[in-house]
Structures are given as structure tokens and as C-alpha cells.
Amino acid sequence: MSDLTTRDSAETPDHGHGPTTDGDGTDLARPLFTGPGALPAADVPHRPRASDVNPKAARRVERQIAAMFMLAVLMVILFVIAYVGIDPYTMAYVPVLGEVGAQNAALGFTFGLGVFAIGAGAIQWAKKLMPDVEVVQERHTMTSDAEETDAAAEQFERGKEESGFGQYRLIRRTLIAALALFPIPLVVLLRDLWSPKNGGFGPSPSEVLSETAWTEGMPIVTDGTYVKIRPEEIPVGGLVSALPENINEIQEEEHNLNARGKAAILLVRMEPDEIRSQQGEGWDFEGIVAYSKICTHVGCPIALYEHRTHHLLCPCHQSTFDLADAGNVIFGPAARRMPQLPIGVNEEGFLVAKMPFQEPVGPSFWERG
Amino acid sequence: MSTVEKVGGSVATYVDNRTGSNRFLARNLKKVFPDHWSFMLGEIALYSFIVVLLTGVFLTLFYKPSMVEVVYDGSYVPLKGVMMSEAYASTLDISFDVRGGLLIRQMHHWAALLFIAAMSVHMMRVFFTGAFRKPREFNWIIGVTLIALGLAAGFSGYSLPDDLLSGTGLQIARGIIQAIPIVGTWGAFLLFDGEFPGTEFISRLYGVHILLVPGLILALVTVHLMLVWVQKHTQFPGPGRTNNNVVGYPLMPIYMAKAGGFFFVVFGVITLIGGLVTVNPIWIFGPYTPDQVSAGSQPDWYIGWLDGMLRIMPNWETVLFGYTISWNIFLPAVVIPGIVFTAAALYPFLEAWATGDKRDHNLLDRPRNAPVRTGIGVMAITFYFLLFIGGGNDIIAITFDLSINSIIWFLRIAVIVGPPIAFLITKRICLGLQRRDREKLLHGYESGRILRLPHGEFIEVHEPLTPKERAVIESAVEAYHTPLPAAQKTDANGVRNKHYRRQNLRAKLSHWFYGDAIVPPTYDEIEAGQAHVAHDAAIEAPLHEHDVDTTVMVPFHGGILHTEGEPATNREQLEERGGNL
């Protein structure tokens, strides 16, 4: 019996399966196990199920459950057939879902339904055929009793005495010092997570972040096709995503996209009198202005430009900048204006950078100032 | 004894000789678990985590965590010949060239979404029912940690395919790390091996995603379940259920079948969704490049509130002594989430301290019986959902043709004003429900049966509560707690109370927590009330039967239905008839 009791143990527990006075449970489709661990809670209301009192209903449930398990078997077979038999590139039309990959849908459907059927069968079994009489178990508080607590304290004290932890002050203090320093190598080891590959100490992070691939006279090329741009190719209201001419060479050399992530710019052309202000005198070229494409908030590339208002909207967090007004922030979470790239044309008539960016592009950082 | 039983028996003995397993089984096979639909939420979380693990192992067999640029040569035609990282190319291969690969990838993603969703709703259940109270505070902290780890697991996984969308997410993460004062810039450089995107981050994140985070989750889940096992599950109030017992079904066979079966149900549903519903179609977004982005970029749902906070934050930034502090990023992305998770983890201790409640609680609270806690919970949910709306503000602006600026301004105000309003409304609703419960305990429930008395008065017959309902509502008596007494500046002997300020704060908090609660009736009053209702109902019932002869129409006078000279109540009428109906 141990910790299992009924709330009302004076009376014969009512299993809720109708009259049980005859004691042999003949009114049940299946006799209830009445040993320890199955004692019902006396005052929990309970109504017998059809499968408890009607052998026919019980057998029906049995068939249902078996059918679900058979369905699982069938689905596994169909899964293998679908894996082998359906061409992976066939598309199929499924109502509601539309065009789907036939094999993927078939694999998911057969496997999913099969697994589901196993679970549904097991749950149906538990709900319909296993006893649904709630039983009671006593709880015990988590607290140890006084005797155990005393014993623990005594053991601890004894251990402390035997080790002499309280007695040897020198040992204690040096141990604490040793353990306090122990994690330092683990932290120091992380230093080379960023290592200048040439072995020496390279530029600091803030120096790296403050430089881009733009240099004086660097021709501007379109993003994607990498062709140099003549001013007359950009219509008023037009927007061009652009990069420095040598961007692909840098990428080849560095094997990464870092330079691209900083150097990307937008060229926008407006009527020269629409430009209300710029970050520097004459940084435009006949109404063409160049601004960094990397948002000063957290660094998303920006490409949503409304040519009537000259507003630039970041798709990530909706910071809005006014390119007719020195790229200043007019709304949203970004704190700083978009850096402007001074541009002009070279002797061949192509757009070039007049000088590098005069402030770091991209999101703020501690050392930026 | 059949052969199977013989073999089973000798296996059991073999294992027992070496592990003592029979002792464990004898104690635990009959272990009782209470039944309630909301107890399945944690199960869903556990099972979806198992599915995540299983599908994740499959994915590691094909995925290549490398940012080396390759030319795609798989069977997805639109991207043929495009330069991309190996990570992205191998994810495309999983999606198009490994049979069932897309199914497993989508199952992995759906199961991860379900894992976090189930954990969140499970957390709400635990919070609103007070299941985190003594002795279960440790398990609450583990649970909060698991949700944080779930977010980390989700975000790190979302970032691995190296498609345009996931790369944008990483770019934002880099911006956030960089915004942490003092250590941020170096932190970002160490994590990314220099600048963003670099070439190392995907492989570093891979280790975090497949080893570190799942390892921690697995360890904590194990402890979480062991504690549930040892402490026994809480139960809702009901007939026969007390703080000192568990009423429910035994592990063997009921819960083995139910919970085991439910694992397959969850597995099956995830598989069906994974096979039939597309999630994260990375082939549409294209490979990541730091100078491109798609409009309408959205993170997975569980990151939405964090992204929303980042979106609605005003653009504060200060430069101090030549150093930049990006409040606009650091506050919403680091400080506030830190406060939210810390406050959530500490809540059980704050509540216990404020209420001075040191009792064990194995019987769950009905949310209405803890109006302040319920209010706090709804406040947190309101906060969350407003931020979640913020995370999708561009989608909302387009869908409903609203100005994005107005949405952001609305949210900036609502996120501060809305939660307290939600708190007040919730608390009032709880108190109203408490009053109704009190009515029910004293006067029974309104049966909906309208009775016309002989003199024409219409009354609604009240019936006594069913035993089950009564047991549930009666739990208000145990849940009720008077506030702590006000702190005294000096004691009886005029000695100054050194702890006055602390005690005063505590008394005030306690008053705030318990002060407005409706005093429930005592057990005696309930007994008397229910007996009274039963008695009245018994009287009213036959009168109704016998009333067929009465045909007198009684005029309605300003709401008082009574004709002079006629009995005003059943009781009077009964007495007039000498007790005979």
C-alpha cells in the first residue's frame, strides 16, 4: 500500500463503473486491476465509458486502435515507395497548398501520417481501454527531516576538520588565489579569434572600420555589371547601386566580402537646385550625389528610395534619411546621417570619387567618437 | 509463463543486478501524474526538441559550415553558375538534391518554431497558475534559461544557411554587438574574425548551434524533468485534490501510453507540416552579399519582439569624451532584454518576498485568485505583443495602408502606457470573477430556470454547485491571504525599528499584492450557503409544479412584483399553506 490511499478509505471505493457489489466485475467488459497503485480517489466523480460496460463497444475500440497501427505500417511502406518511385523534380498540384514538390509532399505525408497514427492509436488505447479511474498518491515535503540535516551538518563539519581548511590559513589563501587566476588562460586564448594573418599586430578595429576601398580618383562602377558610369547615364530621379572599380580585385585578394560591405554606395540624381545641403561644398556632380549604402543604425544595406521626396528608407528598421538634405536622419532609430562620398568626373568623363569617405560608414562603435 | 515473459524477466534481473533498477521501477511505475490539457504544453516543447535533435543530426550529414565561395552547380536552375558560400550551396543541395532533405530541413525549422512557441505558452501556464512557487523556484529559473537558450539556438540556426535573409540577420547582430560600450568593437572583431562578414563566422556559429547550445539545453531539460519527477507535478484544484496529494493516473500504463503516444502525435504533426508547408524558402532569397537586402526582411517570430524594440527606439546616441554610446541600439537590444529575462527569472523570489508566503504550493492557483500576478502576466504579454507588432511594422503599414511613422509613434507611446492599462483591466476582471465566485459559493449558481411565483413574481432559481465546481471555486479560500501588517517605526518599548524602511516597502508590496482581493467566505459559510440554496431550490421546485392552477395576473409596479394581501415570498406562501404544497 505504502503511500497510496483513498481519501475516504473507510468505505469501499466507488470505481464509478456502476454497481460493483458482486465484486467480480462481471458488468465490465474487462475487469479492473484492483491491486496497490490502482486505488481510485473516492470523491472524484466518475462515469463509466461505453467500452467499460459494453463488450461490443470495447471490441470496436480494439479494432479502431489496431486499424491505426495498421495505417502506420501501410504508411511506412508507402514512404519507401515514394522515396524510390517518385522523381524528385516532379511538381504536383495539391488543393489549398498549390504547386508542391511531389516527392517531398509524399514523403512528409506518409511519414507524418504514419507516425501520427502510432500516437493516435496509443492515446486511444489509454483513453478507451485502460482504466480511467483517477488514483491518489500522497506527497512528501522536499525538506529533509531534522535527523538527516544534523547528520549532513556533522559529516560536513568532520570533513572540514579533517581537511584543516579552517586551520591552514596560508594554504586556504593561496588556493583561492590560484583558483581565481585559473580562468585567465581560458580567456587569453580567445585573443586570436581575430588575428592579423601576417603574425604581427595589425590595425585596430576602429582603424579598420574607418577605412573603405574608396580612394581619390577611384572610378565608380555599377553593382552587378561592374561598368564605369558616365554622369549622363543617370537620369534625374534615378538611383544606381555602385562600388569602387577595384572591388573584385580586393575580393580576390582578401577572399572575403568585407570591402564590399563597407564600400557600397548609392548614386542618386536630382535637379541641382533640389539639393538643400550637402556634407561638403561641391561634393555632388551636377546634381548627382553619392551616399554610403550601409545604414548607420545596425548596418543593413539600404535600397528603398523615393525620388519625389529624396527619402531613403532602411528596410530593416525603417530609419529614414533625406538625401537632399545632407543625408540627415528624419525618422527612425538611426542616430547618424548617411556618410556622403564626394564625387566628380575624371578626364575620360567617368564618375570617380574625389576623395575617400570623410567619416566611418556603417553602424556606430565605441571608439568612433 | 510465456517465453517473452521469461526473457523479459531475466533481462530485468540482469539489469537490476547491475543497477538496482527494480527498486526504482517498483517505486515509480505507479507514480501518479495529474491530468490537465495545459500540462501537455511542456510535453510539446520536449517532443519538438527531440524532433529538432533528430532532424538536426540528419542535416549535419549534408550541411557544410563553410564560407568558401563556390560556383553553384546543383539542380536549382535559377541559381546555376552563381557564386555563393559552400554553406548556402550545401543548404540548396539539402533542399533540392538530397531526397527527403527538404522535408527534414523544414521539419527542423518547424519543430524549432514549435519548440519555442510551446516553451513560451508553457511558461505562461506556469506563471498564471503560480506553479513557480515554492518548492519549484529552481525549475522556473531553469525554464527561463531554456527559453533564452531556445532563442539562441533558433537564431544561430536561422543564420547558418547564409542566404540573403540570414546574412542580414547576422549583419544586424554584428551592429548590436558593436554597439556595446567599451568591449563592443573588439567583441565583434573577435567573433567575426575581423570585419563583417569575414570568412569564419558561419563555422564558428555552427559549433555553437550544434554542440554548445543544444548541449546546454539537453542538460537543463534533464534537470528540469528530474525536478518535476522528484517534486511531483502540481495539480489544479478539484474534488479530492489537496496540497498534500496527487490525484491522477499512474505512469504505467496510462501515462506511458498517453505521453508516449503524444510524442508520436507531435512528431507526426511536425512531419506533416514539414512535408506540406514551406518554411524559410532560402532559394528565393539568393546568396548573402553585404550590399544587398530584400524589402520586408523579417526574422523568425521569436526574434520579432527584439527587432520591434530596435525599430521603435528613438535615435539616441551620445558622444562622451570622444567615445560613442549608441543608446538607440544598446538599450533595446541588450539592456532591456537583459532586464526582461532577469526579472522573469527572479519573479518567484520577488513575489515570495513581497507576500511573505513561505508555504509549499502543490495546488495551482486559479489566475483570478491572484489578481496582481495575473495582471503582471498580462502586462508582460501586452508589452511583448506591442513589440512584436513593432517587429512587423513595415508589413502592417503595407497591409493596412498606414503610415509607418504613425505606427512607430503609436508603439513608442503604447509600449509604455499599454501594459499598465492591461494590468488594471486584468486585475479588475479578476476581482469581478472573485466576486462572482463568492456569490456562487454563498448563493449557488443561476440555473437559468425562471420561476413565476403565485403572485406573479418572476425569480431565477439558484441551484447548489456540483461537487466538482464547488471544489474548484472553493480553492479561493486557501488562496486568500491577508496582507502583511504595516511596519512600525518603533516597537512597543519605543526602540527604533532598524529595518523599518525594508519592512515598510514589503508591507506596501504585500498590500498591493493582496489588499484588493475579495474576502472569500469561510468553509462554514459556504456549507451553510450551499445548504440554504439546496433547501430553497427544493422549495421552489415543487411550487413551480403546483402553480398550474394559479391564473391571477399581477400588475407590474415599478419592479416590485407583489400584490397586497398575497404572500410575498415562497416561504410566506409555504407557511400560509401550512407547509403543504
Interface residues (C-beta under 8 A of the other chain):
Chain A: L4 R7 P36 G37 A38 A41 A42 D43 V44 P45 Y83 P88 Y89 V94 L97 V100 G101 Q103 N104 A105 A106 L107 G108 F109 F111 G112 L113 G114 V115 F116 A117 I118 G119 A120 G121 A122 I123 W125 A126 K127 M130 P131 D132 E134 V135 V136 Q137 E138 R139 T141 M142 L190 R191 L193 W194 S195 P205 S206 V208 L209 D223 S241 L243 H255 N256 L257 N258 R260 G261 K262 A264 K293 I294 H297 V298 G299 C300 P301 I302 A303 L304 P315 C316 H317 Q318 S319 V329 F331 G332 P333 A334 A335 R336 G362 P363 S364 F365 W366 E367 R368 G369
Chain B: L29 K30 K31 V32 D35 M67 E69 S75 F96 D97 R99 G100 L102 L103 Q106 M107 P135 T168 Q171 I172 R174 G175 I176 Q178 A179 I180 P181 I182 V183 G184 T185 W186 A188 F189 L190 L191 F192 D193 G194 E195 F196 P197 G198 T199 V230 Q231 K232 G238 P239 G240 N243 N244 N245 V246 V247 G248 Y249 P250 P253 I254 Y255 A257 K258 G260 G261 F262 F263 F264 V265 V266 F267 G268 V269 I270 T271 L272 I273 G274 G275 L276 V277 T289 P290 D291 Q292 V293 S294 A295 G296 S297 D307 L310 R311 I312 M313 P314 N315 W316 E317 V319 G322 Y323 T324 I325 S326 N328 I329 D360 N362 N393 D394 I404 N405 I408 T466 P467 K468
